[in-house]
Amino acid sequence: MSNFNLSHHFLIAMPAMQDPYFAKTLTYICEHSDQGAMGIVVNRPISLTVGELFEQIKVPLQDGDRGRELVHFGGPVQTDRGFVLHEPKGRWQSTLAINDKVGLTTSKDILQAVGEGNGPENLLITLGYAGWEQGQLESELAQNAWLTVAADEHILFDMPAEERYAAAMAKLGVDYATLSEEAGHA
């Protein structure tokens, strides 16, 4: 399994996933290499609004509609740090270009641009991220912990958080209700 790359793919947690951080989650993989993987959970909004976050970091926010959006739990690693998944990828101080459309930025300059109304049109702000050490994600895939499917920006940025998991499943032609908690191996 070492020759495949799941960057710009969704990980869909299988029904048997018991880990409270990942049960029933949809995770967008930002980077995957032989060194490990990094992703953002995209269907777990928290009670903090974008407006409240901007107040906390003392960045003015002009767009009231954006201020009502919810910040998401991006994963259990560095939950005190913000991550902005966005389209288009743009040029910010600290951006990981996932592909030619999507980027992940951790520098404050993107938030300042959003506050001024000059940031990316499509974005998802999270606290924390999901990380896997070398071989860990491959092992979890071999244990049938996750389904994978190519990511879709429409699911990421246009759908409500509560619809993203089912939409990713539908891309596979799978209905969550029909999945078994038991997996077989051929």
N, C-alpha and C positions, 0 to 999 in steps of 0.2 A: 504493500500500500504506500510505499514511500515515494512513488513517482507521480502522485496526483496532487492537485492544488485545489483547495476548496475556497480560495479567495473569491468574493462576490457570489457566495452561495448562502443559502439558509440552512441552518441546522434546526430540525423540528424534533423536539423532545418526544420520545415514545411514551405511551401511557404508563409503562412500568417505572419511569424515572421518578425516584423518590427524593432526590436531592432537592431541598426546599428552594434553593437558588435557581434551579433549572426546570422543575416540574412544570409542564404545560407551557414551555417557553418557545419562542421563535428567536433564534440568534443569527445575526448577520455576521458572516466571517469576513473580517477586514484584511487579514493577512494569514497565510498558511505556508509554511516552509518546512524543511527538514529539521529546523530548530524549534518548531512548535507552532501554535496558532493563537490568534487574538480575534475576539469578536465582541459584538454589542448586542445585548438582549433588546429586542425592539417592541415587545408587547407587554411591558410591565411599567405603566405609568405610576408615579408616586404622588403623594399629596402636595408636593411643592410645585407651584406654578413657575413659569418662565419669568413672570413679573417679579415674584418674590425672590427668585434666584438673582435677578439683576439688581434688586435692592440690596441683597446681601453682599454682592461683590462691588456695589457702588458704581454701576454702569447705568446711565439713563436709557430708558427704553421708550421710543416714540410710538411704536405700534401697539395699541391697546389690545388688538385681537391676538397678536403674538404673545402678549403678556398673560393671557388666559390659558394658553397651552400648558400642558403638564410636562414636567421633567420626567425622564424615565430612569428606572434602575437598569444600568447597563451591564451589570455583572458584579461579582463579589470582590474584585480586585480594585484597589485604589478608589473606594467609594466616596472619598473626600475630594476627588478630582473630577473635573468636568471634561466631557468628550462630546464633540459636535460632529455628528454624521450628516453630511450635506451633499447637495447637488445644485449647481455644478461644483466641481472640486475646488476651483479657485486657487489663489496664491496667498497663503497665510504663513505666518512664521513657522508653525510646526504642523505640517499637514502630511499625512500618509495618503498618497494617491492610490486608491484601490483599483480604479480603472480610469478610462478617459472621461467618465461622468461623475463618479462619486469619490469623495474624500472624507477623511477623518481628521479633525483638527483638535489640538489640545491647547493652543495658545489663545490668550485673552483677546488678541486683535480681532478675531472673528466675532466674538461677543460684542466688542465695541462697534464693529461694522453693523451687526444686527440691530444694536441699540439705535444707531443712526439711520436705520432703514436701508443700508447699503450691503447687507450680508446676503448670503445665498437665499434664493427663494424657498427651496425645499431643505428643511433641516430637522434633525431630531437631537435634542440635547439630553445627555445622560450623565449620571453620576456613576462612576465605576465602569469596568469592562470585564469580560470573561477571557481567561487565558488558559492555555494548555501547554504543558512542557513537551519536549521532544518525545514523539511517539504516543503521547497520552490521548490525543483526539483519535488517532488511528485505532488505538486499543478500544476506546469507547464505541467507535463505529463497528468494530469487529464483534463487540458484545451486544450489538443491536440497541444501543442507547439512543441513537439518533437516526432520523431519516435526513437525506440531503436533497436539495433541489436548487437549480440555478436561481439566483436572486432576481427580483423584479423591482425596479424603482417605484412603480405604481403601488405595490404593496407597502414598501418602506415609507413613502412620503404622502400618498394620497388617501390611504385607508385609515380608519380609526384603529387605535391599538388593539381593541378587543376583536377585530375582524382579521387581523394579520395572520394569526396562526392557522385558522381555517382556510384562508386564501392560499397560503403556502401549501397546505395539504392538498387543496383542490388542484394546484399545478401538477401534482403527482397523480391526480385522479383517485385520491384516497379520502375517505370520510373518517374522521376521528372516531366516530361511534363504532365503526366496523373493525378497528384495529384491535388485535389481541395483545394482551400483556405478555404472552409467551411468544418466543421466537424460535424458529427452527433453523437448522443449518443443513444444507444439502451435502 
